[in-house]
Amino acid sequence: MLSDPTPDEDGAAVRPGERRPPGGRAGLRGDLRSALPDATAAVVVTALVFALLYARMESGASDTVAVMPFMDDPRTYWMYLLSQAFGWSALLWAWGTVMLGLLLSGPRPVRLPVSRPVLERWHRTTSLSTTALMLAHALMFAAELVRYESEVGWAKRLWVAFADTFVPGWYDSGTGRIAIPIGQAALYLAIPLGLLFYVRHRIGANTWRRLHRFVIAVYVLSVWHTLLYGTNVWFGAWPRTLLWLLQLPIAVLLLLRLLRPARRAERLGSPGGGGRGGRPGWWLRAAGRVAVAAVVLGLLAVVVSGRDGGRDRPTHPPATAPHEQATE
């Protein structure tokens, strides 16, 4: 019987007797070059999303305007729309890179459309693009706040925009008091967790692998941020239900990854089998599998029932801005 794959210094699974070719270690500089086509595609998608959001706001069909009626002029609020576009592209790219990661970390599929090294490279480059898109989303939100606070001096405008965007707990308006810190947590976790791969030979493959598992938390936080604060999925309608539906493949792959791990050390075994962490560790791993199975069932219930947590569209929407503009 073949033994389990053993990790090389890259943290990738290598079968006994296999060796990586010389120079096969992936580096940040090489991945940045490889990410150029992926990043170009992300920019194109962002531009298309921006054009759609702009057209909907101009036509009066925008859900953003239904939530915040003062934003009825796309020529004025184009930076906010661009922030939204970057956010949607970031979430789409995050979905893709998490799917690739789960495919690579679980049991090897019988057939793959491309080779495993190509999938690994795609996983790394989409991860880099996702982080860049998240940062662009935050920066454009800050730029809109700088433009919006037009009645105060530049120093205060820059500080308020920076603090509202990047300082946890500073933003003090409406749902953003919860949603923005969640988005900040996703960004602040995504940057180090994504870049740790490139220093894995310094920290060790096992340490990197343990930390890399928290990437799924980044994705969960990103989706949570979107469901709470995304005005395009604010109301209980098909876009919000579709967003929930897209989480189902990830939850199913994660469950399969937990039920059939590629590495023997991660298999559940029996409570008294003397595995990693002893009996408490076994119960913890078992609880994780049960929790993910419950998430799969919950997602199915949301999609089938249509009860997706969306708000009711108001008959008389609010007409006030999220911040009162203070003057010096």
N, C-alpha and C positions, 0 to 999 in steps of 0.2 A: 504494500500500500504506500502511495506517495505521501510524504510528509507535507505539512502546510508550507505555503510560501513564506520565506523569511525576508524581512525588510533589509534593503541595502541602506547606505548612508543617505540616500535621497528620501527614504521613507516609503519607497515603492516596493511592491511585492515582487520578489525574484525567485523563480523556481530553483531548487537545488541543481547545480551544474551549469546554470545560466550565468553569464557575465555581461555586464553592460559594456558597450563598445567604448574605446578610449574617447575621452572628451564628452561622454554622454551625460555628465552632470549638468542639469539645467541651471543657468545663472540668470540673475535679474536683467543684465544688459541684453542677453540674447532673447529673453522673453519679451522685453520691451520692444525689440525690433519685430519679433513675431506677432506682437499685439497690434501692430499698425493696421493691418487689414480689418481686424476685429474692431478696433477703435473707430476706424472709418465707417464701418457698418453701423456702429452705435451712434455716431454723429448723424448719419443719414436718417436713421430711425427717429432720433430726437427731433430732427428738422421736420419730419413728416408729422410727428405727434404735435409739435408746436403749431404747424400749419392747420391741423385739425382743430386744436383748441382755440386758435385765433379766429378761425372761420365760425366756430360755434358761438364764441363770445360776440362776434360782430353781428351774427344773425339773431342774437337774443335767445339762442337755444342752450346756452351754457349752464350747467349745473352750478358752476362757480358763481355766476351772477345770481342764481336763485338763492344761494347761501349768503352771498355778500353783494347786494344790489348796487352798491357804490362802484363795484368793479365792472361797469358796463361799457368801458372804452378800452379795447385791446391796444390801441395806440399808446395809451397811457400806462397800462399795466402789462406791457409786453414782457418785462423782465420776470414778473410773477408767472406768466404763462410759460416762459422758457424754463423757469425753475420747476414747474410742474412737468414739463416735457422731459427734462433731465431725470426727474424722479421716476417717471414711468419707465424710461429706458433703463435706469439703474435696477428697478425691480424686475424687469424682463431679463436683463443680463444676470442678475442674481439667481433668478429661477433656473436659467440655463446652466450656470456654473455649479449650482447645488445638484442639479440632476446629473451632470457629468461626474461630479465627485461621488455621488451615491452609486452610480454605475461602476465606477472604477474601484470603489472600496468594498463592494459586496462580492458575492460569488460571480465568477467570470461567466458572462453570457455565452451560450453556444456559438452564436454568430454576432459579429460586430460589423457595422458598415465600413469602418476604417480600422486601422491597426491601433493597438493599445497605446503606443507612444504618441500617436497623433491625438488620441483622446486626452492623454495626459497634458499635452501641450495646449490643447483647446481649453482644458480646465484651468490651467495657469493663466493663459492670456485673457480669458473671459473674467477671471477673478480680478486681474489688474484693471481691466476696463470697468468692471462694476465699481471698484473703489473710486476710480476717477469720475465716474458718473455721479456717484453719491456726493463727492466733494463739489462737483459742479452744481448739483442740485442745491446744496447748502449755500454756496457762494452767490448764486443768482437770487436766492431768497434774501440774503443779506444785502445785495445790491438794490433790490426792490425796497427794502426798509430804508436804505440811505436815500433813495429817491423820494419815498413817501414822507419822511420827516423833513419836509422842505422849509418849515418855519423856524427851525433851530439852526444853530451854527454848525459848521462842518465837523468840528471836533466832537460835538455831542452826537451828531448824526452817525458818524463812524463808530463811536463807542456803543451807542444804543443798538445799531445794526449788528455789530460784532457780538455783543452780550446776548441779545435776543436769539441769535443764530447758534452761537457756539458755547455759551455758558449755561450749564444745566441749572434749571430752576429760575432763570432770569425772565424768560418770557411769561407774561402774566395775564394773557387774554384767552378766555374761553377754553375750548378743548385743547388748544395749544399748550396749556400749562402741563398737560399730561403727554400729549402726542409728540411735542418737540423734544423733551428729554429722552423719550423712547428712540426717536430718530437719531439724536446725538449719541446715545449709547451704541446704536448699530454702527454709526460711522467710526466712533472711537475704538470699537472692537475690530471692525473690518480692517483697518489700516495695519495694526500690528499682527493680527492673525494671518493676514494675507502675505505680509513680508517675512514672517518667521520662516517660511519655506526656504528662503534663500540663505538662511544662516543655520539650517538644520544640521550641517556638519559640525557646527560649533556647539550647539545645545544637545545634540544627539537625536537620532531618529525617533526613539521612544518618547522623549519629551515633546518633540514636535508633534508626534501623532496624537498624544493626549491633548495638547493645546488645540490642535486643528479640529478636534471634534466640536469645539465651541462655535465653529463657523455656522452650524445650524441655528445657533442662538441669534447670530447676526441676521440671518434670513427671517426668523420668526419675528424679531423686533422690527424689521423693515416692513413686513406685511402688517403687523399690528399698527405701526405708525401710519401706514396708508389707509387702513380701515377706519382709524380714528380721525384722520385729518385730511384725507384726500377728498376734495370737494367734488371730483368727478365720480366718486363712488359713495357720496354722502347719503343719498336717498336709497330706499329699499327698491331697487330696480335691477334689471338684468346685468348691468356692468358690475355691480357689487357681487351678485350671485356668481358671475363668471370668475371674479377674482377668488372667491372661495373655492370654486371648482378646480381652478388651476393648482390649488394646494394639494389636491387629492393624489396626483401621481407622486409628489415628493413624499407625502406621508406613507404611501404604500411602499415605495422604494426603501424608505427608512425602516419600515417594519420588516421588510424582507432582509435588509442588511443586518438587523438585530437578530432575527430568527435564524438566519443562515450566514453567520459571519465567515469571512474567508480565513481568518486566523484562528487556530485552535484555542488560543488563550482567551478569546472573546466568546467562546461557546458557553451556553448556560450550564449544561451538565446537570448533575443532581445536587440537592442541597448539602449533602454530606460528602460530596466528591473531593473536598479539599482543594477547590479551585482558588483563584485569586481573591483575596479578601475574606476567605472562609464563608461561613453561613451568612453573616451580615452582607457581605459582598454579593452573594448569590441572590438574596432577597432584593437588594438594590437593583441588580441587573434585571431580575424578573419584573420588578415594579416598573422599570423603564419600558420593557416590552409591552406590559399591560397598558401603560399610559399612551404609548404610540398607537396601539390597537384602538383605544378609546377615541383618540383623535381621528383616526380613519372613520370610525363609525359616526363621530360627531360631524365630520365634513359631509359624509353622505346624507345625514339628517338635514343639514343646512341646505344642501343643494336640492334635495327632494322636496322639502317643505317650503323652501323659499324664504324662510325666516332667517335672514342673514344679518340682522342687527342694524339695518339701515333706518334712517330717520324718515318720518313722514314729511312729504313736501308741504311747506307751510302755505296756507291760503294768503296770508299777509306777511311776506318775508321781512326780516329786519332791515332797516335802512341806515344803520349806523356803521361806522368803520370800526375795526377791531381795536384801534388805539386812539385815544384822544391826543391830538397834536398839541404838545406844550410849547409855549413860546418862552424865549429867554427874557 
